[in-house]
Amino acid sequence: MGEMPTPLAIPLRGIAANPVGFAKAVPGSASTVLEVRGFEVRLGEHGVAIVTDVSFDVAAGEVLGLVGESGSGKTTIALGLLGHSRRGLAIAAGEVRLNGVDLLSIPARQLRNLRGARVAYVPQDPSAALNPALRIGIQLREALSSHQIEARAIEARLADILGEARLEANVLRRYPHQLSGGQQQRVALAMAFSCRPSLIVLDEPTTGLDVTTQRHVLDSVRSLCCLYDVAAVYVSHDLAVVDGLATTVAVMYAGQLIELGPTAEVFSRPGHPYTRSLLDAVPSPERAHVLQGIPGQPPPPGRRPQGCSFSTRCPWVIERCRMEAPTTQSVGNQQVRCHRASELRGSMERKMLVPTVRPVTSKASLLSVEALDAFYGDSQVLFGVDLTVDTDRCLAVVGESGSGKTTLARCIAGLHSNWKGKLRFDGQELARSARQRPSVALRRIQYIFQNPYTSLNPRHTVEQIVSQQLRQFFEIKAHERAERTRAALESVSLNERYLDLFPDELSGGERQRVAIARALVVEPEMLICDEVTSALDVSVQAVIIEMLRSLQQERHLTMIFITHNLALVRSIGQDIIVLRDGRVVDRGPSEAVLDHSDEAYTRQLMADVPRVEL
Amino acid sequence: MLSRVLGGGWVLLAMAFAATTLGVAVGSAAGIYAAYVRGRIDGLVMRTVDVLLAFPQIIFALLLVSLVGPKLWLIVLAVGISHLPQVARVLRSATLDLSERDFIKVLELQGMRTHRIITKELLPNLVSPLMVEIGIRLTYSIIIISGLSFLGFGPQPPAANWGTMINTNRVAIVANPWGVVVPALLIALLTIGTNTFTDAVARVTIGLERRTEEAALLESAPT
């Protein structure tokens, strides 16, 4: 007790009577399709508030981008727009009016008829949403026929929709697993658009896709929405994606809408410190700037502070923020839930460029790879890869999924042993698999995995996880082990409080920091980072990247940084190689490669990176 | 009469525990090892398991006992062996999923020995399937052992036993129904009891160690 659920800052009537018109700001948007008023979701009917007081409009042909960190309530709202709530949660108050009909108050049967027909949903993971046992054609026809469309009309509609989603007619005969991730997502889009809904809800549909595929899917979304005058709500944690797509953006924090307005204005002159912080965390493919992470975590439901929910992390916090929850105020075309909105809007610039002075070291190479061919069973995934990594430098390995970048990292680390070629580390040849390598070699090369949710043993405490590594490599006394464990955790800004916690008591970013501490505690010379931030929010990604960069410089680490995100390379990589279908197609110092490469593929990748236009 | 009932129960329980311990220990060791090491050893273990599975449990036990004679240790052994295949299969699939996780890869990169990875890292994560298996196998053991003794292959008279009691008293079921009903009820009660008990143990081992996020959420909820 002692904590109260976040009070409704605005009386529901108040906002309903006065829908400050951001929708009006979009020229030509005649009809409002979706009206959400005072939407509220709780844990159980009267439990803790998960999402409170959310109100917005979306007009036909307009895309609303709903952004925020994980846990901010984005998906809860997205599902609420279909009149649905996840198990254990309940929609406690509010209205979701679709063309004037309140989805939350109509009977279940009627709601079921509306879903799919009038309001459609595109889930995050299409491979999980498509039935693996049925051909695509059957699934698409099913979607149409369940909404009383005549058989003859179905075939015609099917042909239309395939063309619009840029799919070949032969996908109809295929099964979901025979399609690529991008194709699957376009099938999901086709399915959603097939009944000509008036509202479509897209829940992070491009997460997990490559930049190029992502761009194609986004293009499809944009043109489909435009073509059919559909109102769309696009949920994403990626501000750059939203920037290219959405006309309006709504920023969520701790279950509340904290800023709402036309995308261009919100991104160029954000009125809420949280929006500013999110923008500062987004890596830019053009300029290397210091990524500003947001320290701390969003308060979980039930632990939200008395005043402004962002006050605990806000750099612009004043006394009033802690005492009194801010109400929504209009600043220009934006609606901002911040006491200082009018004073702060557009004046929170604090971007710093990465110091370009980098340690120029002797060009001694620490690791060299010669003519590496790697195989999975009979199929070859790497073809004659050559590369060298110089001491104290960070080599970024970039490529789309399936390009073999992770396989390359695993070969170097000794996790994948089916390869031919030569690996030399500090002059000595490395055996194929980790099992055959001497303990010293294992200690000197440390590997950090992509997914911090699987790389820590859930049954061990943080202390056990980190000190285990010491036990394996050093014969030292228990107290020294404890000492070094503590020091390693300190270097990744985790204090003693974390020693006795289990991994599932930590957030994703904290877990990844534990994984980094585990690697650092044995004082390696080389760190292999395999997509270490791809499972994390941008704000957390920024913290991890900055941490890795400073650790690399302080400790003179040589690093291999694997990523699909070219924008990140700018912030951390010094050299770069680009992999395509298992071959190195481009290499060089990162600025040179990113800015003026002769290689068409690299330029294409750069062009496809979504970016925030400022 | 009461002392015979209680004494019979004691023997049955002890035998069931012994058979379960044997079956689960050997079965899970084989299953976990096979799943982690993979390759030829995995094939060998799993084919052996398939062969064992081909024998019907009760018939197999009957066969052994009728060959050698109704020795207590033999019954325990027969029942224990009949548990092996199922236990091995369940634990193997649980381990397969687990050993693909990255935290196991981390340990391989440290050069940790196989047996240490299995005992120190995999086993703590397998507590819940293990507890469930123990529960199921214990109840099965009770049923099979009392079934065997009902058929006359259990501990021989004059030693008391619930299964044997049902068998000898069933002739007089009309005159004295309690002679059959009481031991039968006791067997049922014991079976249900062990099951709920091990279920509870499994829940506690999962739940008490760490609070789940949901529990934390609910706890912080104002009531």
Boltz contact constraints between the chains, C-beta under 6 A:
constraints:
  - contact:
      token1: [A, 1]
      token2: [B, 222]
      max_distance: 6.0
  - contact:
      token1: [A, 47]
      token2: [B, 221]
      max_distance: 6.0
  - contact:
      token1: [A, 48]
      token2: [B, 221]
      max_distance: 6.0
  - contact:
      token1: [A, 302]
      token2: [B, 220]
      max_distance: 6.0
  - contact:
      token1: [A, 302]
      token2: [B, 221]
      max_distance: 6.0
  - contact:
      token1: [A, 303]
      token2: [B, 220]
      max_distance: 6.0
  - contact:
      token1: [A, 415]
      token2: [B, 105]
      max_distance: 6.0
  - contact:
      token1: [A, 434]
      token2: [B, 108]
      max_distance: 6.0
  - contact:
      token1: [A, 434]
      token2: [B, 109]
      max_distance: 6.0
  - contact:
      token1: [A, 439]
      token2: [B, 111]
      max_distance: 6.0
  - contact:
      token1: [A, 442]
      token2: [B, 111]
      max_distance: 6.0
  - contact:
      token1: [A, 447]
      token2: [B, 109]
      max_distance: 6.0
  - contact:
      token1: [A, 449]
      token2: [B, 102]
      max_distance: 6.0
  - contact:
      token1: [A, 454]
      token2: [B, 101]
      max_distance: 6.0
  - contact:
      token1: [A, 454]
      token2: [B, 102]
      max_distance: 6.0
  - contact:
      token1: [A, 455]
      token2: [B, 102]
      max_distance: 6.0
  - contact:
      token1: [A, 455]
      token2: [B, 103]
      max_distance: 6.0
  - contact:
      token1: [A, 456]
      token2: [B, 103]
      max_distance: 6.0
  - contact:
      token1: [A, 457]
      token2: [B, 103]
      max_distance: 6.0
  - contact:
      token1: [A, 457]
      token2: [B, 121]
      max_distance: 6.0
  - contact:
      token1: [A, 459]
      token2: [B, 124]
      max_distance: 6.0
  - contact:
      token1: [A, 459]
      token2: [B, 125]
      max_distance: 6.0
  - contact:
      token1: [A, 472]
      token2: [B, 110]
      max_distance: 6.0
  - contact:
      token1: [A, 502]
      token2: [B, 210]
      max_distance: 6.0
